[in-house]
């Protein structure tokens, strides 16, 4: 029987899993919508739901889904024996998974209950809440990866591993786009990271799906339907559409400002980056030309952008298979954008297209 690993990405919207061989070949993939969505579509809503007494319910929800996914992967692939499960996700999702108090995540100074790496077993993880997971549910070691801060979770830590920040001499950037835009810049010598609120603009199923919103801005600008300020011409003006355009402008401006601040604090300009990895659903169909044309990314990103896919799952696998890929969590220097005096000015100057 062949040995295999299971990687799990507990996202706010979806829970994704892969069964992977020790040669890194993907044997199977399963994904489900995160059942916690009935408590709210974003992390803020989930934190509020936990505070309102639904923490145990949300934990049972994610544990049940996790149990089902692991069981399905093992039953569907009887020739492969899962030896380890590695889990990552944003800080709120992992707090809900472990049953931690989420109250510190919802108010300043945004203090997590714990960000530590967790070592347990699959049966140990579910034992308090799921008394009968079924005979097909294997009892194997489980590692939950460490987080960086309240809004920079184990998913970003895994992404940095996947992009090779532990070894590279070249300076690269990782951009993960969703409700928050998490950005990492660095190499083996120094790593900076920040989280910028992008609102719902880049969440699947919201205003536009994935990269469609930025492409839409680009097309509307090229056709003269909107001007550089984002204002729709009188001929085409429609209030709901104008409102969505403004949301996209604010989101792309926040991302541009965060990128500019991180580059400045790192002491380089965009032309000195070796590669820009864009992960998540947005990165799967990234339109480099549109992202640069509307001012979300600087012009020097041209030719550097690479769709990185699910770096969370890839990073989880690397964490187990290649210990040298691991990054000491203390190496991540978080830049709190709200504390940077010029951030608001850069943000406002980045709204126009």
MOLIN-V263059 format. One record per helix or strand of 3 or more residues. SS is the DSSP state (A for helix, B for strand). FROM is the first residue (numbers start at 1). LEN is the number of residues. If there is no record, write none. Layout:
SS:FROM:LEN
SS:FROM:LEN
//
This chain:
B:2:9
B:14:8
B:26:8
A:35:5
A:43:34
B:80:10
A:91:8
A:103:3
B:118:4
A:122:5
B:141:4
A:154:9
B:172:6
B:180:7
B:191:7
A:212:12
A:239:28
A:270:3
B:275:5
A:280:5
A:288:6
A:299:3
B:305:5
A:311:11
A:323:3
A:329:3
B:332:3
A:337:3
A:343:7
//
